[in-house]
């Protein structure tokens, strides 16, 4: 069944999505070269009565209306510091500017590290926030958000917006088909068949353009029942290999779901806005999507749909099993170690993450917070439900920082969707590609 054409979605809608976020990493893989670090400079520091300038670069358009208010309040309380806010429309605009600044040895004082926090940190570009902010400050963040920015005992970034994934569903279509929320992936297959038979609709809208690795990673964690396994796989430590039984088991389950016809045909040609539109326009009963879904639906879906849809946990591997779901922060903030104005940047970071202020910012922008204290105060009912899964400890890593890893896993996911490899071959291909990329 072909999905109908959908109206154009504003660029900022998918710009923060995990899919778009990682879609640019392959094209930027060669950026880890820092020829100008030894001649690093910085923006004007406070001397001779001049204000200290802190450049603040992100593509986080969810807060486009809030950042000016936060900056105005900070500058009023700190009259010797000026925050220069540069908000890009998305990673496609942002990455070239960030790369140029880093290569010139003059990155902004605070910026979004994309997937390069660890490489930048190890190269001396980013400040160690454990040293700058202290363990007590960092302890309020979800462990998985801290873990993604940590290597060698140092932490080079902070989660700004956390994210997880769930199964959004239309309760009216469920009622028509006479099905219940699935507890397991096998349940999902069963109800999908019933939905097709009784309604003729797509069971679950799914976007695999670019490759949806977030769909695979929970399978691996669920198979191992170990949220640290993906960290070990990414770092290639403790003997972890992508060509392992747990990875193969995860790929097998993904392959089974695809072949069972749970998703829309030609998923690898479908992008997030198209899949979302097929869901909120009533062409699909469900959608596997990240926690930015409520933001997108509020902006683009009919008001009646926004009041109607619900969300369920990522299905478990077996009945009674833990519903491990993805949880890290695709949106993060890092501080330059090269700038003379680092101290002023740290003050702005502390201001942004003041518990009351940060909670308000996340609620006002309908965003999922990266801190436990703010997570306990989420107001949007859908996001509140999804955030509770993280508070209950069901979140696990899903952002890979290892050299070559994203490309290798993405290629394997695409090949599974295309039906050109077996799960065993896909797992072996990932490990071989990672080893080549890392020169091992």
Secondary structure by P-SEA (a helix, b strand, c coil): cccccccccccccccccccccccccccccccccccccccccccccccccccbbbbbbcccccaaaaaaaaaaaaaaacccccccccccccccccaaaaaaaaaaccccccccccccaaaaaaacccccccccccccccccccaaaaaaaccccccccccccccbbbbbbcaaaaaaacccccccaaaaaaaaaaaaaccccccbbbbcccccccccaaaaaaaacccaaaaaaaacccccccccaaaaaaaaaaaaaaaacccccccccccaaaaaaaaaaccccccccccaaaaaaaacccaaaaacbbbbcccccccccccccccccccbbbbbccccaaaaaaaaaaaaaaaaaaaaaaaaaccccccaaaaaccccaaaaaaaaaaaaccbbbccccccaaaaaaaaaaaaaaaccccaaaaaaaaaaaaaaaacc
